[in-house]
Amino acid sequence: MINSIHIQESLPAFQVMNQPWPEKIGHIAIIGASGSGKTTVLQAVRNAGFTVPKRYITRPTRLGDDLEENVCVTKEEFAELQAQGALGLVWQKNMEQDRVEQYGFAQSEAELTILAGNNALWKNREKVQPAGALRNTLWIKVVAPLEVRAERLQKRSPDLFADKPEEAAFRVGESADELDVQMHLVLNNYGQFESEAAEQLVKLITFLASK
């Protein structure tokens, strides 16, 4: 297995956290707050040929949504997808004013699946269905400072700031820095590492997939 010294020397955009890795990795979960740059690095992962299942969300489509990554559905449509067995993992995220969004990944038969989620995927990992599905998961958190994330999010989704300022403020403020030490790896996606983060993530996943 790749060791922390190797990562720090050859993949400097990563920080190695003090958490034991799974003996056999079944999933790689890439999480992070809105504007951290998950979509950008995950597009590089897709382009490299890895499976990143579509993510179904119970909210309206917004300007700037990556339609390759997200499929926005109604709660009724989400329930129907669950009933049909089209979703592999499901969870929910508590939003502003007690609003709840439901999330689900499309079924995947890949040996190593890359899961793209928000911080709620980690926070609610014990409640993700089916139970125990994330047990052998390697967790990577993509991070960027609040001001960088706010600028990215406003550029990507100006309609969110114009029409739903409370939700915009909620998403910008959900950095969850306290989660960093609970991750296996933290990927710095800003400053000097912004141009390198996606390539280094692909290199890491390529190595892990070969084992």
Protein Blocks (a to p, Z undefined) as FASTA:
>chain_A
ZZfklmmmmmmmbccddbdddfbdfbdcdeddehilmmmmmmmmmmnopacddddddddd
dehiafklpccddfklmmmmmmnopafbdcddddehhiacdddddddfbfbdcddddfkl
mmmmmmpccehklmmcccddddddfklmmmmmmmmmmmlmmmmmmlmmmmmmmnommlmm
mpmbdcddehjllmmmmmmmmmmmmmmmmZZ
